[in-house]
């Protein structure tokens, strides 16, 4: 005969399973799709750019972003799925805090890397004749970014942990989950993240705006120069134009990555601000969207960890060709990659 504790655990597990079927399966399916695309896509990015014979600054920044995203897809997303599946019986406080810390660290790292890529593109396009970032400088900056991201993520150890959950429809069932320990501190922390993200993406937007102005002027000058020539011959100017076209293509790729990353984070920020501003309006919004729809929107920022390879495939013809070769039988993918990117 089962004692009351065993019966309680059984009832809680049954309730948790039904709750998962009703509200969690769609979210998990969404995260699994993102995880698979992210692992395959970022894996290809690391393979293609990692084996390029000549590594430019562009390669290094793209690979840094891919490593960050690959880590999120292989570690954070599986743990998010675990949270959703065991939303009422998760009890490990250490893993809760550690994974929340790592998740937050990766978010800050991604934002800072996007800002640095924008700065590197600005120097490459707007000041091409000035000294560019050296390989040593880039790796020093990467180390600084990692340290800053870890430092900015330390409040997570205070704001997140194991919390009790009480089901309104079943008040005798009390569960535990990885969640927010202190609403006030967490809202303040989210506000700081929102402010930091806004400042970073403002710098990114301003940088790419200045880049766009320079590119437009260069395009007009090139068209004017070509229209004045009756016969175009390969010259040093044409070589410079070809090299600049490669830089433009790379810049467009990184600009689109930054834009999509910002758009993917907007739903989460809106919902957090709405909850902070008016609990009643937030409750009505959740009721309208449904719990599954709300969770999917709030986890929309994971798109940032998936979208980069898709952008490269669309914009970068050489990367697209290498991916095509890699998935074609006997395509010779395991040879050195001589790409001009």
Secondary structure per residue as TSV (DSSP state, phi and psi in degrees):
chain	resnum	aa	ss	phi	psi
A	1	X	-	360.0	133.3
A	2	X	-	-77.8	139.5
A	3	X	-	-78.8	175.9
A	4	X	H	-65.1	-33.3
A	5	X	H	-66.6	-43.2
A	6	X	H	-65.5	-40.0
A	7	X	H	-64.2	-39.7
A	8	X	H	-61.7	-46.7
A	9	X	H	-62.7	-39.5
A	10	X	H	-64.5	-47.3
A	11	X	H	-60.8	-41.9
A	12	X	H	-66.0	-41.2
A	13	X	H	-65.2	-40.1
A	14	X	H	-65.0	-45.5
A	15	X	H	-61.1	-42.9
A	16	X	H	-61.5	-41.7
A	17	X	H	-65.0	-44.9
A	18	X	H	-64.9	-39.1
A	19	X	H	-63.6	-40.1
A	20	X	I	-64.3	-44.1
A	21	X	I	-62.0	-37.9
A	22	X	I	-79.6	-39.1
A	23	X	I	-119.4	-20.3
A	24	X	I	-101.3	-24.9
A	25	X	H	-63.2	-41.5
A	26	X	H	-63.8	-39.6
A	27	X	H	-66.9	-42.9
A	28	X	H	-63.6	-41.8
A	29	X	H	-60.1	-41.8
A	30	X	H	-61.4	-45.3
A	31	X	H	-68.8	-36.2
A	32	X	H	-64.4	-41.8
A	33	X	H	-60.8	-46.7
A	34	X	H	-61.4	-41.5
A	35	X	H	-62.7	-46.0
A	36	X	H	-64.6	-47.4
A	37	X	H	-61.7	-41.8
A	38	X	H	-66.5	-42.1
A	39	X	H	-65.7	-47.6
A	40	X	H	-66.2	-47.0
A	41	X	H	-65.2	-50.5
A	42	X	H	-69.4	-29.7
A	43	X	H	-62.3	-41.8
A	44	X	H	-65.1	-39.4
A	45	X	H	-59.8	-45.8
A	46	X	H	-65.0	-38.6
A	47	X	H	-68.9	-45.6
A	48	X	H	-69.3	-54.4
A	49	X	H	-74.6	-28.6
A	50	X	H	-68.7	-25.8
A	51	X	T	-103.8	10.7
A	52	X	B	-63.2	134.8
A	53	X	S	-63.8	-40.2
A	54	X	S	-113.7	114.3
A	55	X	-	-95.6	118.3
A	56	X	-	-94.3	172.9
A	57	X	H	-57.2	-36.7
A	58	X	H	-57.4	-45.4
A	59	X	H	-58.3	-43.7
A	60	X	H	-65.0	-44.3
A	61	X	H	-66.3	-41.8
A	62	X	H	-63.2	-41.4
A	63	X	H	-67.9	-35.9
A	64	X	H	-63.3	-43.8
A	65	X	H	-63.2	-40.1
A	66	X	H	-66.2	-40.0
A	67	X	H	-62.5	-43.7
A	68	X	H	-60.6	-46.2
A	69	X	H	-70.6	-38.4
A	70	X	H	-62.9	-39.0
A	71	X	H	-62.7	-43.1
A	72	X	I	-62.7	-40.8
A	73	X	I	-72.8	-29.8
A	74	X	I	-93.6	-20.6
A	75	X	I	-118.2	-53.2
A	76	X	I	-72.3	-46.7
A	77	X	H	-61.8	-44.7
A	78	X	H	-59.2	-36.5
A	79	X	H	-70.2	-36.4
A	80	X	H	-60.7	-40.5
A	81	X	H	-62.9	-39.3
A	82	X	H	-62.5	-42.4
A	83	X	H	-57.3	-44.3
A	84	X	H	-68.8	-42.0
A	85	X	H	-67.5	-39.6
A	86	X	T	-112.8	59.6
A	87	X	T	-73.7	-13.2
A	88	X	T	-123.8	-1.7
A	89	X	B	-131.2	19.4
A	90	X	-	-81.2	124.0
A	91	X	-	-126.8	-5.3
A	92	X	-	-85.6	99.7
A	93	X	H	-68.4	-31.4
A	94	X	H	-66.8	-50.6
A	95	X	H	-66.1	-33.8
A	96	X	H	-57.5	-52.4
A	97	X	H	-67.1	-41.9
A	98	X	H	-64.9	-45.5
A	99	X	H	-70.2	-35.2
A	100	X	H	-64.9	-39.5
A	101	X	H	-63.7	-46.7
A	102	X	H	-63.8	-41.5
A	103	X	H	-60.4	-45.8
A	104	X	H	-65.9	-39.1
A	105	X	H	-61.3	-42.3
A	106	X	H	-66.5	-35.1
A	107	X	H	-64.3	-48.5
A	108	X	H	-62.5	-41.3
A	109	X	H	-61.3	-42.9
A	110	X	H	-61.3	-45.3
A	111	X	H	-62.5	-44.8
A	112	X	H	-68.0	-37.0
A	113	X	H	-65.6	-39.5
A	114	X	H	-63.9	-37.6
A	115	X	H	-64.9	-41.8
A	116	X	H	-67.1	-38.8
A	117	X	H	-64.5	-38.1
A	118	X	H	-62.8	-40.6
A	119	X	H	-65.6	-42.8
A	120	X	H	-64.2	-39.7
A	121	X	H	-66.1	-37.6
A	122	X	H	-60.9	-46.6
A	123	X	H	-64.6	-38.5
A	124	X	H	-68.9	-38.6
A	125	X	H	-92.4	-45.5
A	126	X	H	-86.1	-28.7
A	127	X	S	-130.8	61.9
A	128	X	T	-67.7	-22.4
A	129	X	T	-93.6	-3.4
A	130	X	S	-88.3	164.6
A	131	X	-	-62.8	129.3
A	132	X	-	-90.0	170.8
A	133	X	-	-64.2	132.6
A	134	X	-	-85.1	162.6
A	135	X	H	-59.7	-41.6
A	136	X	H	-63.2	-43.9
A	137	X	H	-61.5	-41.4
A	138	X	H	-61.8	-44.7
A	139	X	H	-69.7	-32.5
A	140	X	H	-64.7	-42.6
A	141	X	H	-64.8	-40.0
A	142	X	H	-59.6	-42.1
A	143	X	H	-63.1	-40.6
A	144	X	H	-65.0	-40.1
A	145	X	H	-61.6	-43.4
A	146	X	H	-61.6	-44.0
A	147	X	H	-65.0	-44.0
A	148	X	H	-64.2	-42.3
A	149	X	H	-62.5	-42.7
A	150	X	H	-63.1	-41.9
A	151	X	H	-64.3	-43.8
A	152	X	H	-68.0	-20.2
A	153	X	H	-92.2	-8.4
A	154	X	T	-60.4	-30.6
A	155	X	T	-58.4	-19.1
A	156	X	H	-58.7	-32.5
A	157	X	H	-64.8	-20.1
A	158	X	H	-97.6	-34.9
A	159	X	H	-87.1	-20.7
A	160	X	E	-120.7	149.5
A	161	X	E	174.9	-166.3
A	162	X	E	-83.2	125.4
A	163	X	E	-124.1	153.9
A	164	X	E	-81.4	144.7
A	165	X	E	-124.5	136.2
A	166	X	E	-120.4	125.2
A	167	X	E	-83.8	122.4
A	168	X	T	-61.9	-37.1
A	169	X	T	-79.8	-16.1
A	170	X	E	-135.8	76.2
A	171	X	E	-63.3	-17.0
A	172	X	E	-82.0	-8.3
A	173	X	E	-98.4	116.6
A	174	X	E	-118.4	121.5
A	175	X	E	-114.6	-176.8
A	176	X	E	-135.2	148.4
A	177	X	E	-151.4	166.2
A	178	X	E	-83.6	115.0
A	179	X	E	-156.2	-161.6
A	180	X	E	-81.9	127.6
A	181	X	S	-84.7	-39.2
A	182	X	-	-135.8	112.7
A	183	X	H	-60.8	-44.1
A	184	X	H	-62.0	-49.2
A	185	X	H	-63.3	-39.7
A	186	X	H	-66.9	-42.5
A	187	X	H	-62.0	-41.1
A	188	X	H	-63.2	-39.7
A	189	X	H	-68.4	-43.4
A	190	X	H	-61.3	-37.6
A	191	X	H	-62.3	-40.6
A	192	X	H	-65.3	-40.4
A	193	X	H	-63.4	-43.5
A	194	X	H	-60.8	-43.9
A	195	X	H	-63.9	-44.6
A	196	X	H	-61.1	-46.2
A	197	X	H	-62.6	-39.7
A	198	X	H	-63.4	-43.9
A	199	X	H	-62.8	-45.4
A	200	X	H	-62.3	-48.3
A	201	X	H	-71.9	-22.5
A	202	X	H	-67.0	-44.5
A	203	X	H	-61.4	-42.8
A	204	X	H	-62.1	-46.6
A	205	X	H	-61.2	-42.6
A	206	X	H	-63.7	-40.7
A	207	X	H	-63.1	-46.9
A	208	X	H	-71.1	-26.7
A	209	X	H	-64.5	-44.6
A	210	X	H	-66.2	-36.6
A	211	X	H	-62.8	-43.8
A	212	X	H	-60.7	-39.9
A	213	X	H	-61.5	-43.9
A	214	X	H	-64.5	-42.5
A	215	X	H	-64.5	-38.5
A	216	X	H	-64.5	-43.1
A	217	X	H	-63.4	-41.8
A	218	X	H	-64.1	-39.1
A	219	X	H	-64.2	-44.2
A	220	X	H	-62.8	-41.7
A	221	X	H	-64.8	-41.1
A	222	X	H	-64.4	-44.6
A	223	X	H	-63.0	-40.3
A	224	X	H	-65.8	-41.7
A	225	X	H	-64.7	-43.2
A	226	X	H	-68.7	-35.3
A	227	X	H	-68.2	-22.9
A	228	X	T	-85.5	-4.1
A	229	X	-	-109.1	133.1
A	230	X	S	-81.8	-24.6
A	231	X	S	-141.4	121.6
A	232	X	-	-95.3	122.3
A	233	X	-	-115.0	147.8
A	234	X	-	-61.4	118.3
A	235	X	-	-131.7	179.7
A	236	X	H	-62.3	-29.8
A	237	X	H	-65.2	-42.2
A	238	X	H	-64.9	-35.5
A	239	X	H	-65.6	-43.6
A	240	X	H	-62.5	-38.7
A	241	X	H	-64.2	-40.6
A	242	X	H	-63.3	-44.6
A	243	X	H	-62.7	-39.4
A	244	X	H	-67.7	-33.9
A	245	X	H	-62.9	-38.0
A	246	X	H	-64.0	-43.9
A	247	X	H	-62.9	-38.4
A	248	X	H	-64.6	-44.7
A	249	X	H	-59.5	-45.5
A	250	X	H	-63.3	-39.5
A	251	X	H	-65.0	-41.7
A	252	X	H	-62.1	-41.0
A	253	X	H	-58.2	-50.1
A	254	X	H	-69.8	-32.3
A	255	X	H	-65.4	-43.7
A	256	X	H	-64.5	-38.3
A	257	X	H	-59.6	-43.4
A	258	X	H	-65.2	-42.2
A	259	X	H	-63.9	-48.1
A	260	X	H	-64.9	-37.0
A	261	X	H	-61.5	-41.9
A	262	X	H	-67.0	-44.3
A	263	X	H	-63.5	-36.9
A	264	X	H	-66.1	-24.0
A	265	X	H	-89.4	-15.3
A	266	X	H	-60.7	-47.6
A	267	X	H	-55.7	-42.3
A	268	X	H	-62.7	-46.0
A	269	X	H	-63.4	-39.6
A	270	X	H	-63.9	-46.0
A	271	X	H	-65.6	-39.0
A	272	X	H	-65.3	-44.9
A	273	X	H	-63.6	-38.9
A	274	X	H	-64.8	-41.7
A	275	X	H	-65.2	-37.6
A	276	X	H	-70.4	-36.3
A	277	X	H	-81.0	-42.6
A	278	X	-	-153.0	106.1
A	279	X	H	-63.4	-36.6
A	280	X	H	-66.6	-45.1
A	281	X	H	-63.5	-39.6
A	282	X	H	-62.7	-42.2
A	283	X	H	-63.4	-40.5
A	284	X	H	-67.0	-36.7
A	285	X	H	-64.1	-42.9
A	286	X	H	-64.3	-40.3
A	287	X	H	-62.7	-38.6
A	288	X	H	-71.2	-40.3
A	289	X	H	-78.9	-27.1
A	290	X	-	85.5	154.0
A	291	X	H	-64.0	-40.6
A	292	X	H	-65.2	-43.9
A	293	X	H	-63.0	-39.8
A	294	X	H	-64.4	-43.7
A	295	X	H	-62.8	-40.3
A	296	X	H	-63.7	-42.6
A	297	X	H	-64.8	-42.3
A	298	X	H	-69.5	-21.9
A	299	X	T	-101.1	16.9
A	300	X	G	-65.3	-21.6
A	301	X	G	-66.0	-16.1
A	302	X	G	-68.1	-16.9
A	303	X	G	-58.4	-31.4
A	304	X	H	-57.3	-30.7
A	305	X	H	-83.6	-2.2
A	306	X	H	-117.8	-30.1
A	307	X	H	-75.4	-27.2
A	308	X	H	-54.6	-51.0
A	309	X	H	-59.9	-34.0
A	310	X	H	-64.6	-41.9
A	311	X	H	-62.5	-43.8
A	312	X	H	-62.1	-39.8
A	313	X	H	-64.4	-39.2
A	314	X	H	-71.4	-43.7
A	315	X	H	-90.3	-39.0
A	316	X	-	-98.8	105.8
A	317	X	H	-65.5	-35.6
A	318	X	H	-70.5	-40.1
A	319	X	H	-64.5	-41.4
A	320	X	H	-60.3	-39.9
A	321	X	H	-65.5	-40.9
A	322	X	H	-65.8	-36.5
A	323	X	H	-66.8	-41.4
A	324	X	H	-60.3	-43.4
A	325	X	H	-64.3	-36.7
A	326	X	H	-68.3	-30.4
A	327	X	H	-96.6	-2.2
A	328	X	S	-90.6	132.2
A	329	X	T	-55.0	134.4
A	330	X	T	57.0	36.0
A	331	X	-	-79.7	-4.0
A	332	X	-	72.9	36.6
A	333	X	T	-70.2	-25.7
A	334	X	T	-91.1	43.2
A	335	X	S	-120.6	165.1
A	336	X	-	-61.6	141.8
A	337	X	B	-99.5	120.1
A	338	X	-	-106.9	81.1
A	339	X	-	-114.3	149.2
A	340	X	-	-103.7	60.1
A	341	X	-	-126.1	360.0
